[in-house]
Amino acid sequence: MVTWLSAEPPDIQAIAEEESYRILRSRIDLTRLPKFSRDVTERLIHASGDFDYATDLVCDEESMAAAVRALAAGAPVIADAATVAAGIVSCPVICKVDEPLTRRLARTAGITRAAAAVRLAYGEAGPGSVWVIGGAATALREVLSRSVEPAFVIGLPAGFVGAAEAKDALRASGLPALTNVTEKGGAVVAAAALEALLLSAAAIRAARQSGGAEAGQPRGGAG
């Protein structure tokens, strides 16, 4: 029988994650980046083991700050793929890709299941949602073509067929977004990007509940 020295066993996963971030920060200095850009970039590197994201990501700090506020206010979160949804653990997620109606719509409309899932998810959530696209470039194309009026778009699909072009189109659209330049991406990094923003959104909610200032905002100040 194993007897722990303390009343509760140590949180091995938390200890390992802390050590992982320590190693990451010893290898790359991202302190030059503003808060949300740094949080997201570190989270993606941590999730993927790929330091190239430090130069590959295209981050807009004001857009991400607005996304954090939207998430704190309860904006719906929509994922394009089940693998993306599985990686989002800090909030409810709408994901329609595996529903029978999605398959029928894809067949009748002659579009991919990912694109059909976007149409159905928008019908449920409406404008002001946060979209997390990490599964298919066609889902990102559908988001852009449907005028979904998003609060924010995380556009990080991977692949050599249409992914980089779809991300180029997202940047050209002027929508509030986080994306990257190259073909790399995928479900793991898309979910990781959202989780980084959700941490800050949770801090805002906690501050509101305790009657304090929003995360990153000073309490009071000289008038």
C-alpha positions in Angstrom: 0.0 0.0 0.0 1.3 3.4 -1.0 1.3 6.1 1.7 1.6 9.7 0.7 3.7 12.1 2.8 1.1 14.8 2.5 -2.6 14.7 2.9 -3.1 14.9 -0.9 -1.0 13.5 -3.7 1.0 16.1 -5.6 -0.6 17.3 -8.9 1.9 15.6 -11.2 0.4 17.1 -14.3 0.5 20.7 -13.0 4.2 20.1 -11.9 5.1 18.8 -15.3 3.3 21.7 -17.1 5.1 24.2 -14.9 8.5 22.6 -15.7 7.6 22.5 -19.4 6.9 26.2 -19.5 10.2 26.8 -17.6 12.1 25.0 -20.2 10.2 26.7 -23.0 11.0 30.2 -21.6 14.7 29.2 -21.1 14.9 28.5 -24.9 12.9 31.5 -26.2 12.3 35.0 -24.8 8.8 36.2 -25.7 8.7 39.0 -23.1 8.8 41.6 -25.9 5.2 40.5 -26.9 2.2 42.1 -25.3 0.2 40.0 -22.9 -2.3 38.1 -25.1 0.1 37.6 -28.0 2.6 36.2 -25.5 0.0 34.0 -23.8 -1.2 32.5 -27.1 2.3 32.1 -28.6 3.6 30.3 -25.5 0.5 28.1 -25.4 0.9 27.0 -29.0 4.6 26.3 -28.7 3.9 24.3 -25.5 1.1 22.3 -27.2 3.0 21.6 -30.4 6.7 21.7 -29.4 7.2 24.0 -32.5 9.1 27.2 -31.8 8.4 28.4 -35.3 5.0 29.7 -34.1 6.9 32.6 -32.5 7.4 34.0 -36.0 4.5 32.3 -37.9 1.6 33.6 -35.9 -0.2 36.8 -36.9 -1.6 38.3 -33.7 -3.5 41.5 -33.2 -3.5 42.5 -29.5 -6.6 44.7 -29.6 -8.6 42.0 -31.4 -7.6 39.4 -28.9 -8.4 41.7 -26.0 -11.9 42.1 -27.5 -12.2 38.3 -27.9 -11.3 37.8 -24.2 -14.0 40.3 -23.2 -16.5 38.5 -25.5 -15.6 35.1 -24.0 -15.9 36.6 -20.5 -19.4 37.8 -21.4 -20.4 34.3 -22.5 -20.0 34.5 -26.3 -20.8 31.1 -27.9 -17.7 29.1 -29.0 -18.0 27.1 -32.3 -15.4 24.5 -33.4 -15.2 23.2 -36.9 -14.1 19.7 -36.0 -14.6 17.1 -33.2 -10.9 17.0 -32.6 -10.9 20.8 -32.1 -13.9 20.6 -29.7 -12.2 17.8 -27.8 -9.2 20.0 -27.0 -11.4 22.8 -25.6 -12.0 22.0 -21.9 -12.8 25.3 -20.3 -16.1 26.2 -21.9 -19.1 24.7 -23.7 -18.5 24.2 -27.5 -20.9 24.0 -30.4 -19.7 21.4 -33.0 -22.0 20.1 -35.7 -19.7 18.1 -37.9 -20.8 14.7 -36.8 -24.5 15.3 -36.8 -26.7 13.4 -39.3 -28.2 16.7 -40.5 -24.7 17.9 -41.4 -24.1 14.9 -43.5 -27.4 15.4 -45.3 -26.7 19.1 -45.9 -23.2 18.3 -47.3 -24.7 15.8 -49.8 -27.6 18.0 -50.9 -25.6 21.2 -51.1 -22.5 19.6 -52.6 -20.2 21.0 -49.9 -17.8 19.4 -47.4 -19.1 18.3 -44.0 -16.9 20.9 -42.4 -18.6 23.7 -44.5 -22.0 22.2 -43.7 -21.2 22.2 -40.0 -20.3 25.9 -40.2 -23.7 26.7 -41.7 -25.6 24.7 -39.1 -23.6 26.1 -36.2 -24.2 29.7 -37.4 -27.9 28.9 -37.5 -27.8 27.9 -33.9 -25.3 30.5 -32.4 -25.7 33.5 -34.7 -23.5 36.6 -34.8 -21.0 37.4 -32.0 -19.6 33.9 -31.7 -16.0 32.9 -31.4 -15.0 30.5 -34.2 -12.2 28.0 -33.7 -11.1 26.5 -37.0 -8.4 23.9 -36.9 -9.7 21.0 -38.9 -10.5 22.1 -42.4 -9.7 25.0 -44.7 -13.2 24.6 -46.3 -14.7 25.5 -42.9 -12.7 28.7 -42.8 -13.7 29.5 -46.3 -17.3 29.0 -45.3 -17.0 31.3 -42.3 -15.7 34.0 -44.6 -18.4 33.5 -47.3 -21.3 33.4 -44.9 -20.8 36.9 -43.2 -21.1 35.3 -39.8 -20.2 38.6 -38.0 -17.9 36.9 -35.5 -16.6 38.2 -32.3 -13.3 36.5 -33.2 -12.0 33.8 -35.5 -9.1 31.5 -34.7 -8.1 30.3 -38.2 -5.4 27.6 -37.9 -6.3 24.8 -40.3 -3.3 22.7 -41.5 -2.6 21.3 -44.9 -1.1 21.8 -48.3 -4.4 22.2 -50.2 -6.0 25.6 -49.5 -5.0 26.1 -45.9 -2.5 28.9 -46.4 -4.8 30.5 -49.0 -7.8 30.4 -46.6 -5.7 32.0 -43.9 -4.5 34.7 -46.4 -8.2 35.4 -47.1 -9.0 35.6 -43.4 -6.3 38.3 -42.9 -7.5 40.2 -45.9 -11.1 40.1 -44.7 -10.4 42.5 -41.8 -12.2 40.3 -39.4 -10.9 40.1 -35.8 -8.7 37.0 -36.0 -5.7 35.0 -35.0 -4.0 33.0 -37.7 -0.6 32.1 -39.2 1.2 32.4 -42.4 2.3 28.9 -43.3 0.5 25.6 -44.0 1.0 24.4 -40.4 -1.7 24.4 -37.8 -4.3 21.8 -36.8 -6.8 20.9 -34.0 -4.3 20.9 -31.2 -3.0 24.4 -31.8 -6.4 25.9 -32.6 -7.8 24.6 -29.3 -4.7 25.7 -27.5 -5.1 29.2 -28.8 -8.6 29.4 -27.5 -7.7 27.9 -24.1 -5.0 30.7 -23.7 -7.7 33.3 -24.2 -10.2 31.5 -22.0 -7.7 31.8 -19.1 -7.8 35.5 -19.3 -11.6 35.5 -19.7 -11.8 33.4 -16.5 -9.7 36.0 -14.7 -12.1 38.7 -15.8 -15.1 36.8 -14.6 -13.4 36.1 -11.3 -12.5 39.7 -10.8 -16.1 40.8 -11.5 -17.4 38.3 -9.0 -15.1 39.6 -6.4 -15.9 43.2 -7.2 -12.4 43.9 -8.5 -11.1 45.3 -11.8 -10.8 43.3 -15.0 -7.7 41.3 -15.5 -4.9 43.5 -16.7 -6.7 46.7 -15.6 -5.6 48.8 -12.6 -7.9 49.1 -9.6 -8.8 52.7 -9.3 -6.1 55.3 -9.9 -5.4 59.0 -9.8 -8.2 61.0 -11.0 
